[in-house]
Amino acid sequence: MPETRWPAALGRRGVVASPHPLATVAGLEVLHRGGTAVDAAVAVGATIAVAYPHMTVLRGGTPSRLW
């Protein structure tokens, strides 16, 4: 795995990518507990809204992540 400034969050049966490691882990945790990709996207969006409140809003961002 190439060196980056961000720690890797790895899953065995799913892939989650986000700009913040905690959001990625939240999405992976949802998938690990049996959630769907939509559930994981909602978890990532909610975590990003807390981690980066200046870069996101709770309205309208999730559909673009699902497309």
N, CA, C and O atoms as a GROMACS GRO file, in nm:
protein
  268
    1MET      N    1   0.084  -0.116   0.000
    1MET     CA    2   0.000   0.000   0.000
    1MET      C    3   0.090   0.124   0.000
    1MET      O    4   0.184   0.131   0.078
    2PRO      N    5   0.062   0.221  -0.086
    2PRO     CA    6   0.146   0.341  -0.092
    2PRO      C    7   0.132   0.426   0.034
    2PRO      O    8   0.029   0.424   0.102
    3GLU      N    9   0.236   0.498   0.064
    3GLU     CA   10   0.236   0.587   0.180
    3GLU      C   11   0.149   0.709   0.155
    3GLU      O   12   0.159   0.772   0.050
    4THR      N   13   0.065   0.742   0.250
    4THR     CA   14  -0.017   0.863   0.243
    4THR      C   15  -0.014   0.929   0.380
    4THR      O   16   0.038   0.873   0.477
    5ARG      N   17  -0.070   1.047   0.388
    5ARG     CA   18  -0.076   1.114   0.517
    5ARG      C   19  -0.195   1.069   0.599
    5ARG      O   20  -0.205   1.104   0.717
    6TRP      N   21  -0.287   0.993   0.539
    6TRP     CA   22  -0.405   0.944   0.608
    6TRP      C   23  -0.389   0.796   0.642
    6TRP      O   24  -0.335   0.720   0.562
    7PRO      N   25  -0.435   0.756   0.759
    7PRO     CA   26  -0.431   0.613   0.791
    7PRO      C   27  -0.533   0.537   0.707
    7PRO      O   28  -0.638   0.590   0.672
    8ALA      N   29  -0.503   0.415   0.677
    8ALA     CA   30  -0.594   0.333   0.597
    8ALA      C   31  -0.700   0.271   0.687
    8ALA      O   32  -0.671   0.229   0.799
    9ALA      N   33  -0.821   0.267   0.639
    9ALA     CA   34  -0.930   0.197   0.705
    9ALA      C   35  -0.976   0.090   0.607
    9ALA      O   36  -1.034   0.121   0.503
   10LEU      N   37  -0.951  -0.034   0.639
   10LEU     CA   38  -0.975  -0.143   0.546
   10LEU      C   39  -1.093  -0.228   0.589
   10LEU      O   40  -1.113  -0.252   0.708
   11GLY      N   41  -1.171  -0.273   0.491
   11GLY     CA   42  -1.280  -0.366   0.516
   11GLY      C   43  -1.265  -0.487   0.425
   11GLY      O   44  -1.199  -0.480   0.322
   12ARG      N   45  -1.326  -0.597   0.464
   12ARG     CA   46  -1.314  -0.719   0.384
   12ARG      C   47  -1.426  -0.735   0.282
   12ARG      O   48  -1.405  -0.797   0.178
   13ARG      N   49  -1.544  -0.680   0.310
   13ARG     CA   50  -1.657  -0.704   0.221
   13ARG      C   51  -1.723  -0.574   0.176
   13ARG      O   52  -1.842  -0.574   0.145
   14GLY      N   53  -1.650  -0.468   0.172
   14GLY     CA   54  -1.706  -0.342   0.128
   14GLY      C   55  -1.598  -0.236   0.117
   14GLY      O   56  -1.487  -0.252   0.168
   15VAL      N   57  -1.633  -0.128   0.051
   15VAL     CA   58  -1.539  -0.018   0.032
   15VAL      C   59  -1.610   0.112   0.070
   15VAL      O   60  -1.723   0.137   0.029
   16VAL      N   61  -1.542   0.193   0.149
   16VAL     CA   62  -1.594   0.325   0.186
   16VAL      C   63  -1.480   0.424   0.169
   16VAL      O   64  -1.368   0.400   0.214
   17ALA      N   65  -1.509   0.535   0.104
   17ALA     CA   66  -1.410   0.639   0.086
   17ALA      C   67  -1.471   0.772   0.130
   17ALA      O   68  -1.585   0.804   0.095
   18SER      N   69  -1.394   0.849   0.207
   18SER     CA   70  -1.442   0.979   0.252
   18SER      C   71  -1.320   1.066   0.281
   18SER      O   72  -1.208   1.016   0.288
   19PRO      N   73  -1.341   1.196   0.298
   19PRO     CA   74  -1.228   1.284   0.325
   19PRO      C   75  -1.180   1.283   0.470
   19PRO      O   76  -1.083   1.350   0.503
   20HIS      N   77  -1.247   1.208   0.557
   20HIS     CA   78  -1.207   1.204   0.698
   20HIS      C   79  -1.204   1.060   0.746
   20HIS      O   80  -1.299   0.985   0.720
   21PRO      N   81  -1.098   1.018   0.814
   21PRO     CA   82  -1.086   0.878   0.856
   21PRO      C   83  -1.200   0.831   0.946
   21PRO      O   84  -1.243   0.716   0.936
   22LEU      N   85  -1.250   0.917   1.035
   22LEU     CA   86  -1.360   0.875   1.122
   22LEU      C   87  -1.488   0.849   1.044
   22LEU      O   88  -1.566   0.760   1.079
   23ALA      N   89  -1.511   0.925   0.939
   23ALA     CA   90  -1.628   0.901   0.855
   23ALA      C   91  -1.614   0.770   0.779
   23ALA      O   92  -1.711   0.696   0.763
   24THR      N   93  -1.495   0.740   0.734
   24THR     CA   94  -1.471   0.614   0.666
   24THR      C   95  -1.495   0.497   0.759
   24THR      O   96  -1.559   0.398   0.721
   25VAL      N   97  -1.445   0.508   0.881
   25VAL     CA   98  -1.465   0.401   0.979
   25VAL      C   99  -1.614   0.387   1.012
   25VAL      O  100  -1.662   0.275   1.030
   26ALA      N  101  -1.686   0.497   1.022
   26ALA     CA  102  -1.830   0.490   1.049
   26ALA      C  103  -1.902   0.415   0.938
   26ALA      O  104  -1.988   0.331   0.965
   27GLY      N  105  -1.869   0.443   0.814
   27GLY     CA  106  -1.929   0.371   0.702
   27GLY      C  107  -1.896   0.224   0.702
   27GLY      O  108  -1.982   0.140   0.678
   28LEU      N  109  -1.770   0.191   0.730
   28LEU     CA  110  -1.730   0.051   0.738
   28LEU      C  111  -1.801  -0.022   0.851
   28LEU      O  112  -1.839  -0.138   0.837
   29GLU      N  113  -1.820   0.046   0.963
   29GLU     CA  114  -1.889  -0.015   1.077
   29GLU      C  115  -2.034  -0.048   1.042
   29GLU      O  116  -2.086  -0.153   1.080
   30VAL      N  117  -2.099   0.042   0.970
   30VAL     CA  118  -2.237   0.016   0.927
   30VAL      C  119  -2.241  -0.106   0.835
   30VAL      O  120  -2.329  -0.191   0.850
   31LEU      N  121  -2.148  -0.115   0.742
   31LEU     CA  122  -2.144  -0.231   0.652
   31LEU      C  123  -2.115  -0.359   0.730
   31LEU      O  124  -2.174  -0.463   0.702
   32HIS      N  125  -2.025  -0.350   0.826
   32HIS     CA  126  -1.988  -0.466   0.906
   32HIS      C  127  -2.108  -0.519   0.985
   32HIS      O  128  -2.121  -0.640   1.005
   33ARG      N  129  -2.194  -0.429   1.029
   33ARG     CA  130  -2.311  -0.469   1.108
   33ARG      C  131  -2.430  -0.508   1.020
   33ARG      O  132  -2.540  -0.530   1.072
   34GLY      N  133  -2.410  -0.519   0.890
   34GLY     CA  134  -2.514  -0.567   0.802
   34GLY      C  135  -2.592  -0.460   0.730
   34GLY      O  136  -2.693  -0.490   0.665
   35GLY      N  137  -2.549  -0.335   0.738
   35GLY     CA  138  -2.619  -0.227   0.669
   35GLY      C  139  -2.592  -0.228   0.520
   35GLY      O  140  -2.503  -0.298   0.472
   36THR      N  141  -2.671  -0.151   0.449
   36THR     CA  142  -2.656  -0.141   0.304
   36THR      C  143  -2.562  -0.026   0.269
   36THR      O  144  -2.516   0.048   0.356
   37ALA      N  145  -2.536  -0.012   0.140
   37ALA     CA  146  -2.451   0.099   0.095
   37ALA      C  147  -2.518   0.233   0.125
   37ALA      O  148  -2.449   0.330   0.156
   38VAL      N  149  -2.650   0.239   0.116
   38VAL     CA  150  -2.721   0.363   0.148
   38VAL      C  151  -2.706   0.395   0.296
   38VAL      O  152  -2.684   0.511   0.332
   39ASP      N  153  -2.718   0.294   0.382
   39ASP     CA  154  -2.698   0.315   0.526
   39ASP      C  155  -2.558   0.368   0.554
   39ASP      O  156  -2.541   0.459   0.634
   40ALA      N  157  -2.459   0.311   0.487
   40ALA     CA  158  -2.320   0.355   0.506
   40ALA      C  159  -2.302   0.498   0.457
   40ALA      O  160  -2.230   0.576   0.520
   41ALA      N  161  -2.365   0.533   0.345
   41ALA     CA  162  -2.354   0.670   0.293
   41ALA      C  163  -2.416   0.771   0.389
   41ALA      O  164  -2.362   0.880   0.406
   42VAL      N  165  -2.526   0.735   0.450
   42VAL     CA  166  -2.589   0.824   0.549
   42VAL      C  167  -2.498   0.841   0.670
   42VAL      O  168  -2.483   0.952   0.720
   43ALA      N  169  -2.437   0.732   0.716
   43ALA     CA  170  -2.345   0.740   0.830
   43ALA      C  171  -2.224   0.827   0.796
   43ALA      O  172  -2.180   0.908   0.878
   44VAL      N  173  -2.171   0.810   0.678
   44VAL     CA  174  -2.057   0.893   0.635
   44VAL      C  175  -2.098   1.039   0.627
   44VAL      O  176  -2.025   1.126   0.675
   45GLY      N  177  -2.213   1.066   0.569
   45GLY     CA  178  -2.260   1.204   0.557
   45GLY      C  179  -2.281   1.270   0.692
   45GLY      O  180  -2.246   1.386   0.711
   46ALA      N  181  -2.337   1.196   0.786
   46ALA     CA  182  -2.359   1.251   0.920
   46ALA      C  183  -2.227   1.278   0.991
   46ALA      O  184  -2.211   1.379   1.059
   47THR      N  185  -2.132   1.187   0.974
   47THR     CA  186  -2.001   1.206   1.038
   47THR      C  187  -1.926   1.323   0.975
   47THR      O  188  -1.862   1.400   1.046
   48ILE      N  189  -1.934   1.337   0.845
   48ILE     CA  190  -1.868   1.449   0.777
   48ILE      C  191  -1.929   1.582   0.823
   48ILE      O  192  -1.858   1.681   0.838
   49ALA      N  193  -2.061   1.583   0.844
   49ALA     CA  194  -2.127   1.706   0.890
   49ALA      C  195  -2.074   1.749   1.026
   49ALA      O  196  -2.072   1.869   1.056
   50VAL      N  197  -2.030   1.654   1.108
   50VAL     CA  198  -1.973   1.686   1.239
   50VAL      C  199  -1.824   1.717   1.227
   50VAL      O  200  -1.775   1.813   1.286
   51ALA      N  201  -1.753   1.635   1.150
   51ALA     CA  202  -1.607   1.651   1.140
   51ALA      C  203  -1.567   1.774   1.058
   51ALA      O  204  -1.470   1.841   1.091
   52TYR      N  205  -1.641   1.803   0.951
   52TYR     CA  206  -1.614   1.916   0.864
   52TYR      C  207  -1.739   2.002   0.848
   52TYR      O  208  -1.793   2.010   0.738
   53PRO      N  209  -1.787   2.066   0.954
   53PRO     CA  210  -1.912   2.142   0.942
   53PRO      C  211  -1.903   2.258   0.843
   53PRO      O  212  -2.005   2.302   0.789
   54HIS      N  213  -1.785   2.308   0.820
   54HIS     CA  214  -1.767   2.419   0.728
   54HIS      C  215  -1.765   2.375   0.581
   54HIS      O  216  -1.766   2.460   0.492
   55MET      N  217  -1.762   2.246   0.555
   55MET     CA  218  -1.750   2.197   0.418
   55MET      C  219  -1.873   2.120   0.370
   55MET      O  220  -1.878   2.077   0.254
   56THR      N  221  -1.972   2.103   0.456
   56THR     CA  222  -2.087   2.022   0.416
   56THR      C  223  -2.212   2.070   0.487
   56THR      O  224  -2.206   2.143   0.585
   57VAL      N  225  -2.325   2.026   0.435
   57VAL     CA  226  -2.455   2.052   0.496
   57VAL      C  227  -2.531   1.920   0.500
   57VAL      O  228  -2.500   1.828   0.424
   58LEU      N  229  -2.630   1.910   0.585
   58LEU     CA  230  -2.705   1.785   0.595
   58LEU      C  231  -2.806   1.768   0.482
   58LEU      O  232  -2.858   1.658   0.463
   59ARG      N  233  -2.834   1.872   0.409
   59ARG     CA  234  -2.932   1.860   0.301
   59ARG      C  235  -2.862   1.842   0.167
   59ARG      O  236  -2.765   1.913   0.138
   60GLY      N  237  -2.908   1.752   0.088
   60GLY     CA  238  -2.868   1.746  -0.051
   60GLY      C  239  -2.736   1.681  -0.086
   60GLY      O  240  -2.710   1.658  -0.204
   61GLY      N  241  -2.651   1.650   0.008
   61GLY     CA  242  -2.520   1.596  -0.026
   61GLY      C  243  -2.521   1.446  -0.049
   61GLY      O  244  -2.442   1.396  -0.128
   62THR      N  245  -2.608   1.374   0.018
   62THR     CA  246  -2.607   1.230   0.009
   62THR      C  247  -2.644   1.177  -0.130
   62THR      O  248  -2.579   1.082  -0.175
   63PRO      N  249  -2.743   1.231  -0.199
   63PRO     CA  250  -2.773   1.175  -0.333
   63PRO      C  251  -2.654   1.181  -0.428
   63PRO      O  252  -2.638   1.091  -0.510
   64SER      N  253  -2.571   1.281  -0.418
   64SER     CA  254  -2.454   1.285  -0.507
   64SER      C  255  -2.353   1.179  -0.471
   64SER      O  256  -2.279   1.133  -0.557
   65ARG      N  257  -2.348   1.139  -0.346
   65ARG     CA  258  -2.257   1.033  -0.305
   65ARG      C  259  -2.307   0.896  -0.353
   65ARG      O  260  -2.227   0.805  -0.376
   66LEU      N  261  -2.438   0.883  -0.367
   66LEU     CA  262  -2.494   0.755  -0.408
   66LEU      C  263  -2.489   0.733  -0.557
   66LEU      O  264  -2.492   0.619  -0.603
   67TRP      N  265  -2.481   0.839  -0.633
   67TRP     CA  266  -2.479   0.827  -0.777
   67TRP      C  267  -2.346   0.778  -0.819
   67TRP      O  268  -2.321   0.760  -0.938
   0.00000   0.00000   0.00000
